Amino acid sequence: MNNPLVSVIITAFSENRVKDILDIIHALKSQTYKSLEIIIVVDRKESTYKKLIKIVGDKVSKVILHKEPPGLSGARNTGVLYSTGEIVAFLDDDAIPDLRWIEEIVNAFNNYKEEDIVAVGGPIYPLWLTKKPSWLPEELYWTIGCTYKGFKNEERFVERLFGSNMAFKKNIFDTIGKFNPNFGRVDNKQLVGEETELFFRIASRGYKVLYTPRAIVYHKIFPYRAKFTYVLQRGFNYGKSIVIAKRYHRTFNNQDIYMRRYLIKVSIPERLINILKFKNPRSGLEQLGVLIATGVVIIVGMVIGALTINSTRWKDNEHVK
């Protein structure tokens, strides 16, 4: 592999994110690793596509209008189809990669040549565009698309990576198929699980996934993400999606089990002790309430997911090739 071409795929939908995409392009153009192509895939929205062609068309390798199937998974699959790199990396349109991001990804692939590594990723840290809410526990940062407290931030093999910081050997998609369009965001519907379902397939074939803390991405946290209702909605969607994903793949999800145990054994007792010791009791009570409420909506989501499994939508197990 050594110095492969890396295809960076940015998925887009809203015209409101054009400035954010310009920020990403600037960060990618400033990378320490230079052998890359930038591909922007717009999910069905022609007005966004035309605007991006006009504003960034001469700054990137390709701007593609994705038409079918709708949603994030389909758009990512289109990006893979048009990519020419040996490595395919994914960024959301509200993420900013560290200047060494691609270099660290390539280094990781090269350093583990003897292992069957097919994917590499790293942490996602919040880039607050609004006041950081005191009521939001860091253990729930996954609800805002970031690395959460309790996740071991060390180089190691993992079950899956964070969606806006993951890179794959392109040929793995020929082996296991691409993202399942039954999962992932469609318009403003925030159903999650597209990465989880894909990583289930990777694990079932015996391939390895590497997490490295040096491949860093920053995620913009807009004001609407710093709302209690948003956190609850993400928790609900997580619960629903994980149950549906396991319909296809019965693999144990140790990362999720570890996260839930950490919440029960560490996070909640820690808040209770601090409250009893009067260490910032107001914030402790708020965070305790959010942790419990999120746990409840996750369970509700799992129940709804179980009831949804037999619906027509989930009987189609054909992955986009």
C-alpha positions in Angstrom: 0.0 0.0 0.0 2.7 2.6 1.1 1.4 5.8 -0.6 -2.0 5.0 -2.0 -4.5 7.4 -3.5 -7.2 8.2 -0.9 -10.7 9.1 -2.0 -12.4 11.3 0.5 -16.2 11.2 0.1 -18.3 14.1 1.5 -22.1 13.5 1.5 -24.3 16.6 1.3 -28.0 17.4 1.2 -28.8 20.9 2.4 -27.8 24.2 0.6 -27.2 25.6 4.1 -24.1 23.5 4.4 -22.2 24.9 1.4 -20.0 27.1 3.7 -19.3 24.1 5.9 -18.2 22.1 2.8 -15.9 24.9 1.9 -14.4 24.6 5.4 -13.9 20.8 4.8 -12.2 21.4 1.4 -9.8 23.9 2.9 -8.9 21.4 5.6 -8.4 18.7 3.0 -6.3 20.9 0.7 -4.1 21.6 3.8 -3.5 17.9 4.6 0.0 16.7 5.2 -0.8 13.8 2.9 -1.3 15.0 -0.6 -2.3 11.9 -2.7 -6.0 12.3 -2.4 -9.2 13.1 -4.4 -12.2 14.9 -3.0 -15.6 13.7 -4.1 -18.8 15.4 -3.0 -22.1 13.4 -3.4 -25.3 15.4 -3.1 -28.3 13.3 -2.1 -31.0 14.0 -4.7 -31.3 17.8 -4.2 -30.6 19.5 -7.5 -30.5 23.0 -6.1 -27.7 22.0 -3.7 -25.9 20.2 -6.5 -26.0 23.2 -8.9 -24.9 25.5 -6.1 -21.9 23.3 -5.3 -21.0 22.9 -8.9 -20.8 26.7 -9.2 -19.0 27.3 -6.0 -16.6 24.3 -5.5 -16.7 22.5 -8.8 -13.2 23.6 -9.7 -11.8 22.9 -6.2 -12.7 19.2 -6.0 -12.3 16.1 -8.1 -16.0 15.4 -8.6 -19.4 16.7 -7.6 -22.1 14.0 -8.1 -25.8 14.1 -7.9 -27.1 10.9 -6.3 -30.7 10.0 -7.2 -31.6 6.5 -5.9 -32.1 5.0 -3.4 -32.6 8.1 -1.2 -30.6 8.8 1.8 -27.1 8.8 3.3 -26.3 5.1 2.7 -27.2 5.4 -1.0 -25.2 8.6 -1.4 -22.1 7.0 0.2 -22.5 4.0 -2.1 -22.5 6.3 -5.1 -19.4 7.9 -3.8 -17.7 4.5 -3.6 -18.8 3.8 -7.2 -17.1 6.9 -8.5 -14.0 6.8 -6.4 -10.6 5.7 -7.8 -8.6 5.5 -4.6 -7.3 2.3 -3.0 -8.6 3.8 0.3 -12.1 5.3 0.6 -12.6 7.7 3.5 -15.9 9.3 4.6 -16.7 12.7 6.1 -20.0 14.3 6.9 -20.7 17.8 5.6 -20.3 19.3 9.1 -16.9 17.7 10.0 -13.4 19.2 9.9 -10.5 16.8 9.7 -7.3 17.4 11.5 -4.4 18.3 9.2 -2.8 14.9 9.7 -6.0 13.0 9.4 -5.3 11.2 6.1 -1.6 10.7 6.9 -2.5 8.9 10.2 -5.1 6.7 8.4 -2.5 5.7 5.8 0.1 5.1 8.4 -2.3 2.8 10.3 -3.0 0.7 7.2 0.8 0.5 6.5 1.7 -0.4 10.1 -0.7 -3.3 10.2 0.0 -4.9 6.9 0.2 -8.4 8.4 -3.3 -8.1 9.8 -6.6 -8.4 7.9 -7.4 -4.7 8.5 -10.0 -3.4 6.2 -11.1 -0.2 8.0 -9.4 2.5 10.1 -10.8 5.5 12.0 -10.3 7.7 15.0 -12.0 10.0 17.5 -14.4 12.8 16.8 -14.2 15.8 19.1 -17.0 18.4 19.4 -16.5 21.8 17.8 -19.1 23.9 19.7 -20.9 26.6 17.7 -23.1 27.2 20.7 -22.7 27.2 24.4 -21.8 23.8 25.7 -24.8 22.6 27.8 -24.0 21.8 31.4 -26.8 19.2 31.5 -25.3 17.0 28.7 -23.1 14.2 30.1 -19.9 13.4 28.1 -21.0 9.8 28.2 -23.8 10.8 25.8 -21.6 12.7 23.3 -22.4 9.9 20.8 -25.8 11.5 20.5 -24.1 14.5 19.0 -21.9 12.4 16.8 -18.7 12.6 18.9 -16.5 10.3 20.9 -18.0 9.7 24.3 -16.6 9.4 27.8 -16.1 5.7 28.6 -14.8 4.9 25.1 -11.2 3.7 25.4 -9.2 6.2 23.4 -6.2 4.0 22.6 -5.0 2.2 19.5 -6.8 -1.1 19.3 -9.1 -3.3 17.3 -12.8 -2.4 17.6 -16.1 -3.6 16.4 -17.0 -0.4 14.5 -16.0 3.2 13.9 -17.7 6.6 14.1 -19.5 7.4 10.9 -17.8 10.7 10.1 -14.3 9.3 10.7 -13.9 6.0 8.9 -11.8 4.8 6.0 -11.9 1.5 4.2 -9.9 -0.5 1.7 -12.0 0.0 -1.4 -11.9 -3.7 -2.3 -13.8 -4.7 0.8 -17.0 -3.4 -0.7 -16.6 -5.9 -3.5 -16.4 -8.6 -0.9 -19.2 -7.7 1.6 -21.3 -5.2 -0.4 -21.8 -1.5 0.3 -24.0 0.3 2.8 -27.5 -1.1 3.3 -30.0 1.6 2.1 -32.5 0.4 4.7 -30.4 2.2 7.3 -29.1 5.8 7.6 -30.5 9.3 7.4 -33.1 10.1 4.7 -33.8 13.8 4.5 -34.5 14.9 8.1 -35.4 11.4 9.3 -32.5 10.5 11.7 -32.6 6.7 11.5 -29.1 5.5 12.3 -27.3 2.2 12.1 -25.9 2.2 8.6 -22.3 1.9 9.8 -23.2 -0.6 12.5 -24.9 -2.9 10.0 -21.9 -2.7 7.7 -19.4 -3.4 10.5 -21.5 -6.4 11.5 -20.8 -7.8 8.0 -17.1 -7.0 8.2 -16.9 -8.9 11.6 -18.8 -11.9 10.3 -16.1 -12.4 7.6 -13.3 -12.2 10.2 -11.8 -8.9 9.0 -10.4 -6.4 11.5 -11.2 -2.8 12.2 -8.6 -0.5 13.8 -9.1 2.6 15.9 -6.3 5.0 16.2 -6.5 8.1 18.5 -4.2 10.0 16.1 -6.7 10.2 13.2 -8.8 13.1 14.5 -11.9 14.7 13.1 -13.9 17.6 14.7 -17.6 17.8 14.5 -19.6 21.0 14.4 -22.2 21.2 17.1 -24.9 23.5 15.9 -27.4 25.0 18.4 -30.2 22.5 17.5 -27.9 19.6 18.5 -27.5 21.0 22.0 -31.1 20.5 22.9 -32.6 17.9 25.2 -35.2 16.8 22.6 -32.4 16.2 20.0 -30.5 14.0 22.5 -33.7 12.0 23.3 -34.5 11.5 19.6 -31.0 10.2 18.9 -31.3 7.8 21.8 -34.6 6.5 20.5 -33.3 6.1 16.9 -30.2 4.3 18.3 -32.3 1.8 20.2 -34.6 1.2 17.2 -31.8 0.8 14.7 -29.6 -1.5 16.7 -32.4 -4.0 17.1 -33.2 -3.9 13.4 -29.5 -4.3 12.4 -29.3 -7.4 14.6 -32.1 -8.9 12.7 -29.6 -9.4 9.8 -26.6 -10.2 12.0 -26.7 -11.9 15.3 -23.2 -10.9 16.2 -22.8 -9.7 19.8 -22.1 -6.0 19.9 -19.5 -5.7 22.7 -19.0 -2.0 22.2 -22.7 -1.3 23.0 -22.6 -3.7 26.0 -19.5 -2.0 27.4 -21.1 1.4 26.9 -24.3 0.4 28.8 -22.3 -1.2 31.6 -20.2 1.9 31.9 -23.4 4.0 32.2 -24.8 1.7 34.9 -21.7 0.9 36.9 -19.8 4.2 36.6 -21.7 7.2 35.2 -24.9 7.0 37.3 -23.2 6.1 40.6 -20.6 8.8 40.0 -23.4 11.4 39.7 -25.2 10.1 42.8 -22.0 10.3 44.9 -21.2 13.8 43.7 -24.8 14.9 44.5 -24.6 13.4 48.0 -21.3 15.2 48.5 -22.8 18.5 47.2 -20.2 18.6 44.4 -22.0 20.7 41.8 -25.3 19.1 42.7 -27.5 21.0 40.2 -25.4 19.9 37.2 -25.2 16.4 38.7 -29.0 16.2 39.1 -29.5 17.4 35.5 -27.0 15.0 34.1 -28.4 12.1 36.1 -31.9 12.9 34.8 -30.6 13.1 31.2 -28.8 9.7 31.6 -31.9 8.0 32.9 -34.2 9.6 30.4 -32.0 8.6 27.5 -31.8 5.1 28.8 -35.6 4.9 28.9 -36.0 6.2 25.3 -33.3 3.7 24.1 -35.4 0.9 25.6 -38.5 2.3 23.9 -36.7 2.5 20.6 -35.6 -1.1 21.0 -39.2 -2.2 21.6 -40.4 -0.3 18.5 -37.5 -1.7 16.5 -38.5 -5.2 17.5 -42.1 -4.5 16.4 -40.9 -3.0 13.1 -38.7 -6.0 12.2 -41.5 -7.9 10.4 -42.7 -5.0 8.3 -42.1 -5.1 4.6 -39.3 -2.6 4.6 -37.0 -4.9 6.6 -37.6 -8.1 4.6 -35.4 -6.9 1.8 -31.8 -7.9 2.7 -30.2 -6.9 -0.6 -27.2 -4.7 -0.2 -26.2 -2.3 -3.0 -23.4 -3.9 -5.0 
